[in-house]
Amino acid sequence: MQPNRVGATDPIAYFQSKTAAIEFAKQQNWALVNKLTKQLINEYQNDGDTWYLLGLSYFQLADYQNASNALQRALAIGTSLKGIPNGASNPNDLMVKIAEAYAELNNQQQAEYWLKKALAARWDDRPTLAGTSLFKSGTNPHFERFAQSTSYKSLAGNNLETELNRDQKWRTDLAFLAAEIKRLHVAMYQNISPQQFAEKVASIDKAIPIMIDQQIIFQFMELIALLGNGHNLLIPAWGEKGNFQQLPFQFYQFSDGLYITKASSDYQQYIGYKVAAFADTPADQALELTKRVNARDNEMQTLWLGPYYLSLLDVLNGLGISKGNEVTLTLSSPKGAITTVTPALKSMQFAGFPKLPKLTEHPTLRYLAKNNTPFWSEQIKTNKLLYVQFNDVRNSKDLTLAEFTMQLQAQIKHDDIEHMVLDLRHNSGGNGSLNPPMVATAAFFKVLKPQGKLFILIGRNTFSAGHDVAVKIANIVPAIFVGEPSGTRPNVAGEAGWFNLPYSKQTGLISSQFHQQSRAEDHRIWLAPDMPITLSAKDYFAGVDPVMDAVLTITKQ
């Protein structure tokens, strides 16, 4: 696209008006946004941000034809303006917004054209078209006037024919899953060949008549796992067909074995027991077998997520470890006594992969006590150290992450602090767009305290957006990594394209974008610790944190 003019007549006035337009957009004063952006575009037509704001303002003012025209211009030039209510600056989201404008103009053909373009561009929230999104209730109101048409249902992935028999319906799910993988997955054949993928799909299709629902879902999980990449998974907890059963235990693989770290009320007595075997399969072999359903970025994810998969009976059945509706575990008590238990099952529950639980006997232990709080900090005055635990990349109910980091910067500036710890051991991700203030705070510390040490504590479930913050900090300032290798790579296929299968209504994720957080030539499979420290069951149950103990020893005054 050839720019029509290099600059604005009065660039200072242009900047001031653009800044005002952005602020008015955040306040949803769309009439003023419309007025300002029309003036801006009359002055200078090469900024995608102003076309984007103009299009959103027209949309909110119900001038859908002009909205469509302006948004298409923004798409052609490009925009990355974030934080605008009802916005959609990512290219495929912008295509959906254009489709919504055409829908309001009652132009179904153009609306579906732009939806097809969005889907082809790996738009990652297709379930919203069918009203099956985990994050938005109901169907998109802009498409209601033709939501029952065959063509729209096909785009939404919600066109299951009612006269099909059970096997045909499952084959519809399989075909949809395979198609969504091909549509969404970036670098799909990085870990497998097209032939391997096609052969696995064909084998599942052939076996559907002789499998029960849960066995079919297990096979779907194996198909997804063949792709590799840790953001690929299926969650058989919320569907209408094929949901899994779960053991009443949470397991953790310590350096000295697999242990029960949490249990339902009827099985509390087994917390602290070591798992020797599932049925006749030794625990270490069972953990190795979970790789068949655990798509992963590196082998630390076997240690992180493998124990979770071992808590799912239908995974144990699929792996050939158990059969039927029960499994017997062989356990070793803290005193070494061997016992067996065949626990009652419960329906699978999922609210994110579990974190290492805090200990009843040591409720105030620093690294466990508040690991479900998004972020918090503590000054350790004896070491002149600021400890920051960053557990989830999201805002808390009462404090945004940006506000929290401003508080940290004030402490660094005014208090007697010489060293800083950023504990990311429990951080498996969230909204990565919130990370910059934390990265800036770590850099702020090193600028103000150049002789001070910046420690970043990492582990197996330092993952996704939680991992990105560590990589970005290390890109700009020296940091000392302490703990285990991290659970993902600096450069990795990630993000998450959601799918919802039309028959079983099972939900899952597919890696839909490539994230380059480090230099292009960075081929590390994880962030390796400068101070490698693993956690034993002995230390955990005794309330010892060897990682933080090492940091406190180094910074002891």
N, C-alpha and C positions, 0 to 999 in steps of 0.2 A: 504494500500500500504506500503510495507516494504522499508524503506530507504536503499539505496545501500551503503552509506557511511555517517558517522555522520558529518564530517566537511571537509572543503577545506584544501589543503596543505598549502596555504598562504592566510589566511582569510582576511588580510588587502588588499592584491592585488586583491582578489576576490571582495571585497566591492567596491574598486575604479573602477574596470572594470564594475561592475554592474551599478554604479552611472553614469559612462560615457555612457553606453548603453542606459540608460533611457533618458539622455539628448540628445543623437543623435536621439532617437526615436521621441522626442518632436520637433526636428529640421527636422524630416523626412529624415534623412540621413540613408536610409535603408541598404545600402551596408555595412556601418560600424557597424550598429546594428547587421546585420547578422554575420559578422566576429567575433564581440565581444561575442555575445551570444552563438555561437558554441563553442568558447573557454571556456566560463563559464560552459556550460553544460558538456563539456568533463571533467571539474574539479569537478563539483558537480551537480547532476541530480535531486535534490529534491526540487527545488525552482520553483513554478508555474509561478512566474513573468518572469523568464528567458525563459521558454518554450513559454510563451505568446508572449514575444518580438520576439523570434525567429520565431514563427508562423506568426506574423504580417509582419516581414521583408521578409519572403519567399513569403507571399501573395503579398506584394507590388512589389516584384521582379518577379512576375508571375510564381513562382515555386509552383504550387498549390497542388501537391501531398505532398511535404514536408511541406507545410503550414498546410494542413489538419492533418498530423501526429503530428506536434508540437502542434497545437491548441488542439487536442484531449488529448494530454499529459497534457497541461495546465489545461484543464477542469477537468481531473481526479485528479490532485493535488490541484487545486484551485488557483485563483489569485484575487487580489483586486486592481491592479495597475490602477490608474486613470490618466486622462489628456494626454493620448496618441492620437494623430490625427489618425482618421480612426480606433480607437480601439473599443473593445467590451468585457470588462472584466467581466461583469455580466454573470452568467452561461448561461441564455437563449439567451442573445445577442451573446455569444461565439458560441453557437450551430448554430445560423444563419450565423455567419462568416464561420463556417465549411461547412454549406450548400452552401454558395457562392463559396467556394473553389471547392467543388464537381461539382457545376454548370459549373464552368470554365473548368473543366475536361470533360464536356459533359456527366456527370454521373447523369442523372435525378433521377434515383432510390435512390441513396445515398443522393442527395440534398434534395429530398422530405422526406426521412427518418429523416434527421436532422432537417428539418423544423417542422415535426410532433413532434419530441422530444422537440423543443423549445416551440411550442404551448402547449404541455402537461405540460411544466414547467412554465406556465403562462407568456409567452412572451407577452409584453404589447403593441406592435406596429404592430399588424396584418394588419392594413390598408395600411402599406407600400408595402405589397405584391400585393395589388390590385391597387396601385397608388392613393389611396384616403386618404392618410395621411394629416393631417393639417400642418405638419412640414416639409415634404419633397415633392417636386413636382415630378410628374412622377412615373414610376415604377422602381423597383430595376433593374439596367442594367445587373446584373449578372444572372438574371433569364429570360432574354428576350427570349432566344432560345426555351424555352418551356412554356412561359407565357400563351399561348393560349390553352394549353392542358387541358382536363377535370380535371385531377387529380390536377394540379397546381391551377386551378381556384377554386376547392373545398377547397384547403388549404388556398387560399387567401380570401375566403368568397365572391367570385365574380362570382358564377356559376348560376346566376338566369336564368331559362329557359324562353325564349322569348314567347313561346306559351301559357303561363299561363294567366288566366284571372285576373282581378283586385283583387278579394278576395284571390285567390291563391297566388298572389304576396305578399299581406300583410301577409298572413299566413307564407310565406317563411321568411319574416322579423321577425315575432314573434318567429318562431322556431330558427332562427339564434341568436336572442337576448337572448332567454332562454339558448341556448347552450353556448354562450359567457359568460353569467353570471356564469354558472356552471364551465366553464373552468378557468375563471379569478379570481373569487371572493374567497378571503381567508376567511376561517371560514364562509362560506356562510349561514349556518343555525344557526347563533348565535342569530338572532332576530326573525326568523320565522321558522316554521317546513317545512320539505319537502312536506308534504300534503298541507299546505297553499300555497306554491309556485306553486305546480302543479294545484291546484284548480283555482288560479288566471290566470294562463296561459290558462287553459281550458275555463274559462269564457270569456276571450278576444277572443280566437279562435272562439267560438260560436257566439259572437256578431259582428264580423267583417262585415258581409253582411249588417247590419243595421246601421253601423256607417260611418260618413264621415271621411276623412283622419285625420283631427285635433283631432277628438274624439279617433281615434285609437292611435295616438301619446300620448294623455293624458293618456290612459290606460297603455301604455308602461311606462310612467313616474310613474304611481301608482305602477306598478310591481317593478320597480327599487327602489322606496321609501320603499317598504316592507322590503328590505334588511337592512335598517338602514345604518349607516356609511356615513359621510359627503362628501366623495369623489365620491359617486354614483350619477350620474345625466345624463339627456339627454338634449341636447341643440337644440330645434326645430327652428333653425335660418338659417341653411345652407343646408338643404336638398332639394331634388327635389320634394318631396311630404310631405304635412302635416305641413309646416312651420306655426308658430303662428303669430297672430297680437298683437300689443303692444299699450298700452295707452301712451300718450305723457308726462307722469309724472314719477318722481322718488320719492318713498315714504321712510320714515324712522320712525321707532317706537321709539319715545322718552318715557321718564317716564310718561309724561302727555298725551300720545296719538299718533296716526298715523298722520303724516303731509306730505305735499308736499314740498320737498326740492329742486327740480329741475324740469323744464318743457321746452318743445320745445318753439320756438319763438312765436307761436300763443297763448300760455297759460301762459306766464310769470306772469300775474297778479295773478295767483293762488299760487305762491310760498309763503309759510308761512301759508297757509290755513290748517286747521285740517280736516281730512276725518272722517265724521260721519258714512257714510254707502256707500256700493257698492250695487246699486239697493235697495232691501229691507233688506239686511243683514248688521247689525252693523259692523263697522270696526274691533272690537275686535273678533267677531265671525268669520269674514272672515279670519283674521290672523290665528286663531286656525285651520280652515279648510285646510290651506296650508300644514299642516303636512302630508296630503295624498300624496303629490308629493315631499315633501322636506325631502329626506333622510338626517339624521343628526346624529352627534355624541352626542349632548346634546341639551337642550332646548334653549340655547343661539342662536343656529342656526335658531330657529324660529324667533327670533327678528332680526337676521341679514339677512336671505334670504327670510323669509316669505313676507316681503314688496315687494321684487323683483317679486316673483310669482304673487302677487296681481296686478302687472302692465301688466300681460299677459291675454288678453281677453279670450283665449281658455282655460286657467286655470280657470278663473272665470266661464266660461260655464261648464267645466267639474265638478267643485265643486257644481254646481247647484245654483250659486249666480246670474248668468245672463243667457240670452238666445239670440241666434242670433248674429248679427254683431255690437251690440252696448251695452253700459252699462252707466247708469246714476249714477253719484256720488253726494252724499249730502255732502256739505262742510260748514265749519264754518270759517268766516273771522277772522283776528286778533282782530277785534272789536266785534266779536260775531254774526255778521249777517249771517243768514243761506241762502245758495244758492245752486243751482244744476247746474251740467254741464254734457253734453253728448259729450265727446271729440271725435274728429276724430282720427282714428287709423292709425298706421304706421306698416310696416313690422318689425318683431322682429329683433333687432340688438343685438349682443353680442360680447363684447371685454373684458370679465371678469366681475364679479359682481361689481356693482358700489360702489364707496366709498362715504362717506359723503362729499357733495360738499363744496368748499370754498364759503364764503359769499361775495357778491358784495359790501355790506356796510362795510365789515371788511376784506379787501383783504390781509392784512398782519398778520392776526391772526395766531399765531405760529403753532398750531396743524393742521390747514386746508390749509394754504397758498401753501404748496409744498408737499401735500400728494400723488401726483402721481410721484414725483421724487423718485427713488429707495432708496436713503439715503442722508442725509445732517446733518450738525451739527451747533451749535451756542453756544458760551460761554456767559453765563449770569453772568457778572462780579459782579453784586451787591450781588449775592448769592454764588460766587465762584463755579459755577455749569457748567458742560458740558452737554448740551442737544443734544442728538443724536436721530434723527427720522429715523427709519429703516422701509421703507414702502413696499419694494418688495425684495425678495431674488434673486437678479440678479445683474449683473454688469451694470453700466451705460455706456453710449456711450463713454465717455472720461476718465472714471476712474473705475478700478475694485474694488470690495468690499474689497479685500485684501489690495489694495493700500490705500483705504479710511481708513481702520482700522489702518494702519501704521501711517497715519497722526494723528488719534485720540490718539494713544499711545504717539506720540511726544508731543502733547498738554498736556496730562496727566502728562508726565514726566517733562516738562519744564515750563508750565504755572501755574498760581495761581488757581488751581482747587482742591476743597475739596469734591465735590459730583458729581455724574453722573446720568443722566436720559437716559434710553433707551426706546423710545416711539414706541411700537409695535401695537398701536391701529388700524392702517390701514393695517397691514401686514397679508395678507391671504395666503402667501406662495411663491413658486418659486423653485429654484434649491437648495435643502438642502445641497448639497455637498459644497456649497460656505460658509456655516455658520461658520466653525471652527474659522476663524480669528476674527469674532465678539465675539464669546464665549471667545476666548483667551484675547481679549481686555477688556472685563468685568472683567475677572480674574486678568489681569494686573493692572487694576484700584484698585481692592481690595488689591492686594499685596502692591502697592505703597502707598495707602491711607487707611490703615486698620481702621481708625476711621471715614472715610467718609461713606456716605450713597449711596447705589446703588439702584435706583428706576427703576422698570420695569413697564411701563404703558401698560395695557392690556384691551381688550374688546371683544365684540361679534364676530368680524371678525379677531381676532388674531387666526390664523388657519394654519394648515399644517406646511410647513417649517418655517413660521413666528412664529408659536407656539413652534416648536422644539428648536429654539434658546433660548427662555425663560426657557424651561425645563432644557436644558443642562447647562445654566448659574447657575440656582438655585441648580443643582446637586453638584456644586463645590464651590460656594461662597454664602454668605448670600445676599439676595436681598429682597427688599420691593415691593410687588405687589400693584399697585394702579389702580383703575378703576372698571370695571365690571368683572364678571367671563368670562373666555376665551371661544372661540367657538368650542373647541375640547378637547380631553383628552390627558394626557401625554403618555399613551400607547393606540394605536388605529390602526384599519385597515385603511390603507391609500394608498399612491402611486396612480397610475392611469393607468389602462389598457384601451386604446382607442378602441372603436368599431365604425364601419361604416356599416349601414344596407344595404343589397344588392339591395333592391328595392327603398325604400324611400330616401336612402342615408343620413339618419339622423345619427348624430354623438353623442357620449356620452362617459362616463367614468364609470369604475367599479373598486372598491377597490381591488387591486391585491397583496398587501403585508401587513404584520403586522409590525408596527413600534413600537419598545419598546425603548422609549427615557428615561424612568425612570426605577426604580427598578421593578423587576418582580411582586412584591406584591403591586404595586401602582395602586389602583383601583379608583382613583379620576375621577370624570366625567368632571372636568375642573380645571384650576388654579383659586383658589379663591383669591380675593384681600385681602390684609392685611388692606387696606384702601378702603372700598367699596364706590364708587361714581358713580351715574348714571347721565346721561345728560338729561335735560329737554328741550323741545322746546323753552321755555322762555329764557334759558341761551344760547342755540345755536343761535337763531336769534338775540340775544343781543350781540353776539360776546364774550361770556364768556366761558372759559374753566375751569370748577370747578376742574378737575383732576390736571391740572398743577398748578392751584392756590393753591391747598392744598400742593403740593410739595414745592412751593416757600415759603409758610408760614412756613413750617417745617425747611427749610434751610436758612431762613432769618437770616442775621448776626446781 
